[in-house]
């Protein structure tokens, strides 16, 4: 099996506080770019240069491997971004209509419409990420690989150990 490493903060180059460039600790090749917020996706990067498996599960992991609290926070993030980005867009449209065509649209109408549109966009993005994650996690070879690199506990062996303790 290939060498497996857990990337630490020192092995990540920060461009700006919310972006990370991952580097392979073995050959120093850049592996990828990601925002610093938790995301949904493969919890590892394989170096194309030296085949080292670099675990990045602190920042990115599959949806079904996240705790219920992490899943709740993702859904709350959708609402938060919808409020500020979508609602802000609604306010922006109101101001534009006022200045360009002298039409006075109430914020009580534009803000909820902007929020709703933002929610549809951000929630659709989240649902797409969850669907892709569940497609990956349904593959038995992928589950085996995640187990081999230590990202999923081998439940079969832990169940048989607990059965042996009971005897």
PLY file of the C-alpha trace (Angstrom):
ply
format ascii 1.0
element vertex 167
property float x
property float y
property float z
element edge 166
property int vertex1
property int vertex2
end_header
0.00 0.00 0.00
1.13 3.57 -0.65
2.56 5.83 2.01
-0.23 7.69 3.87
0.34 11.06 5.52
-1.89 13.43 7.48
-1.30 16.96 6.22
-0.78 19.39 9.07
-1.16 23.16 9.07
2.59 23.52 8.44
2.28 21.53 5.22
-0.31 23.89 3.80
0.50 27.22 2.18
-2.03 29.91 2.96
-2.50 32.44 0.15
-5.17 34.38 1.99
-6.77 33.28 5.25
-9.54 31.31 3.52
-7.55 29.53 0.79
-5.14 26.62 1.20
-2.68 25.14 -1.28
-1.90 21.57 -0.22
1.66 20.33 -0.78
2.91 16.77 -0.67
5.24 16.43 2.34
7.39 13.91 0.48
8.09 15.58 -2.89
6.72 19.13 -2.19
4.49 19.08 -5.31
1.35 21.21 -5.03
-1.67 18.95 -4.76
-4.66 21.23 -4.82
-6.45 24.35 -3.71
-9.32 24.46 -1.24
-11.05 26.99 0.92
-10.27 26.71 4.62
-13.87 25.92 5.51
-15.03 22.36 5.90
-16.32 20.97 2.64
-17.77 17.80 1.17
-15.56 15.59 -0.96
-12.81 13.00 -0.97
-10.93 13.29 2.33
-7.55 12.70 0.72
-5.31 13.85 -2.09
-3.05 11.44 -3.94
0.19 12.99 -5.12
0.48 12.42 -8.88
4.25 12.65 -8.59
5.04 10.12 -5.82
1.66 8.42 -5.11
1.61 9.40 -1.43
-1.93 9.47 -0.02
-2.33 12.75 1.86
-5.26 12.84 4.29
-7.09 16.17 4.46
-10.14 15.01 6.43
-9.94 17.94 8.84
-11.08 20.21 5.98
-12.89 17.89 3.58
-14.71 14.61 4.03
-17.68 12.68 2.72
-21.17 13.73 3.82
-21.99 10.45 5.58
-18.69 10.57 7.50
-19.58 13.94 9.03
-21.16 14.05 12.47
-24.80 15.15 12.79
-23.54 18.45 14.21
-21.31 19.03 11.17
-24.19 18.21 8.83
-26.42 20.66 10.72
-23.76 23.36 10.42
-23.59 22.81 6.66
-27.33 23.27 6.37
-27.17 26.35 8.62
-24.43 27.75 6.40
-26.80 27.49 3.42
-29.39 29.58 5.28
-26.74 32.07 6.44
-25.35 32.62 2.93
-28.86 32.79 1.51
-29.76 35.53 3.99
-26.72 37.66 3.35
-25.93 37.01 -0.29
-29.45 36.39 -1.58
-31.09 38.98 0.64
-28.33 41.45 -0.16
-28.89 40.85 -3.86
-32.59 41.64 -3.35
-31.68 44.93 -1.68
-29.22 45.68 -4.49
-31.98 45.10 -7.07
-34.30 47.46 -5.16
-31.68 50.20 -5.15
-30.96 49.65 -8.84
-34.63 49.86 -9.76
-34.97 53.08 -7.74
-32.04 54.77 -9.47
-32.39 53.47 -13.01
-36.14 53.29 -13.69
-37.47 55.23 -10.66
-39.47 52.20 -9.53
-39.79 51.91 -5.77
-39.84 48.20 -4.86
-40.23 47.56 -1.14
-37.41 45.83 0.75
-40.11 43.64 2.28
-40.59 42.18 -1.19
-37.05 42.24 -2.61
-35.25 40.83 0.44
-37.38 37.65 0.73
-37.27 37.12 -3.03
-33.46 37.47 -2.98
-33.25 35.15 0.03
-35.41 32.55 -1.72
-33.35 32.69 -4.91
-30.12 32.48 -2.88
-31.51 29.53 -0.94
-32.41 27.70 -4.14
-28.89 28.23 -5.47
-26.94 27.38 -2.29
-29.21 24.48 -1.30
-29.03 23.07 -4.83
-25.24 23.20 -4.63
-25.28 21.41 -1.25
-27.67 18.73 -2.52
-25.43 18.15 -5.55
-22.37 17.76 -3.31
-24.25 15.33 -1.05
-25.42 13.28 -4.04
-21.87 13.01 -5.43
-20.56 12.09 -1.98
-23.15 9.36 -1.53
-22.34 7.96 -4.98
-18.66 7.70 -3.99
-19.42 6.23 -0.55
-21.71 3.57 -2.08
-18.75 2.04 -3.92
-17.40 -0.92 -1.88
-13.86 -0.43 -3.26
-13.92 3.20 -2.11
-15.09 2.14 1.37
-12.30 -0.46 1.48
-9.74 2.20 0.51
-11.02 4.63 3.19
-10.81 1.80 5.72
-7.25 0.93 4.65
-6.04 4.51 5.08
-7.75 4.78 8.48
-10.61 7.15 7.69
-13.30 4.55 8.40
-13.09 2.22 11.35
-13.31 -1.45 10.43
-16.66 -2.27 12.05
-16.43 -6.01 11.31
-13.29 -6.49 13.35
-14.52 -4.26 16.19
-17.84 -6.18 16.32
-16.03 -9.52 16.48
-13.73 -8.20 19.23
-16.71 -7.13 21.34
-18.33 -10.56 20.78
-15.14 -12.25 21.98
-15.07 -10.10 25.16
-18.60 -11.19 26.06
-17.59 -14.87 26.19
0 1
1 2
2 3
3 4
4 5
5 6
6 7
7 8
8 9
9 10
10 11
11 12
12 13
13 14
14 15
15 16
16 17
17 18
18 19
19 20
20 21
21 22
22 23
23 24
24 25
25 26
26 27
27 28
28 29
29 30
30 31
31 32
32 33
33 34
34 35
35 36
36 37
37 38
38 39
39 40
40 41
41 42
42 43
43 44
44 45
45 46
46 47
47 48
48 49
49 50
50 51
51 52
52 53
53 54
54 55
55 56
56 57
57 58
58 59
59 60
60 61
61 62
62 63
63 64
64 65
65 66
66 67
67 68
68 69
69 70
70 71
71 72
72 73
73 74
74 75
75 76
76 77
77 78
78 79
79 80
80 81
81 82
82 83
83 84
84 85
85 86
86 87
87 88
88 89
89 90
90 91
91 92
92 93
93 94
94 95
95 96
96 97
97 98
98 99
99 100
100 101
101 102
102 103
103 104
104 105
105 106
106 107
107 108
108 109
109 110
110 111
111 112
112 113
113 114
114 115
115 116
116 117
117 118
118 119
119 120
120 121
121 122
122 123
123 124
124 125
125 126
126 127
127 128
128 129
129 130
130 131
131 132
132 133
133 134
134 135
135 136
136 137
137 138
138 139
139 140
140 141
141 142
142 143
143 144
144 145
145 146
146 147
147 148
148 149
149 150
150 151
151 152
152 153
153 154
154 155
155 156
156 157
157 158
158 159
159 160
160 161
161 162
162 163
163 164
164 165
165 166
